[in-house]
Amino acid sequence: MTSKSIKRQVFEVLEKGQGNDYWSRRFDIFIMTMILLNVAAVIMETVESIHDGYIEVFDYFEYLSVFVFSIEYVGRVWTCTYLENYKHPFWGRIKFIFSFMAIIDLLAIMPFYLPLFFSIDGRVLRVLRLFRIIRIFKMGRYSTAFNMIVRVITKRREELLVTLTIVFVMLILASSLMYYVENEAQPEAFRSIPETMWWGVATLTTVGYGDVYPITPLGKLLGAFIAILGVGIFALPAGIIASGFDSEIKQRIKEKEEKEF
């Protein structure tokens, strides 16, 4: 067996498998299982009693995970030249390394390797260990649901950007108005416009934590108006995304029907 045929087989296994591709499908299931177990491990490690009782199990599982994900990353960099966008043996690999999914793959293993080469503060190390939760984004390569979310957001990015701009403008206006109305009555709570933005975010999102609230009659009237306005504003992106999912699902059904005929 030549190196080219081995490389081709590795590429086919690493790529998302089709229904009749036995080894590739098994590899997909294996990687997705590893990802889910890693996420569960990161969560359970934060429970002190579980972490202290099974610290060696967590450590050995992390070694195994990093080994598997490292081999996968190296394999993808090695075989990426089979993809049309990365055909060049050098520049293609450089381009691949800086692609979104390749960066996710690298970030998934980086927290393990960084302390081996650099002296890192214990607090930073804790953050890096928690950073392993990013491994869940690796599922985007295998999950149809993840891919659909990305496609919907990509197709509706212009509408979403307009909506987010409206939300940002409303946040600035609401926070500025409330600052000038309430600052004199509550100088500690509404000390500046940036600090008033906390109230603006809580009100526009209709969360309303209640830690900061207006006490003047004009402030209450303004707060009520902004809260009602927030319901409509934050319904816009939800409607856009829902419409995008509806269109995407209909498109998938249409493609499936065309294949059947």
Summary of the structure (lengths in Angstrom):
residues: 261
radius of gyration: 25.0
end to end distance: 39.8
largest distance: 82.3
contacts: 690
relative contact order: 0.07
helix: 81%
strand: 0%
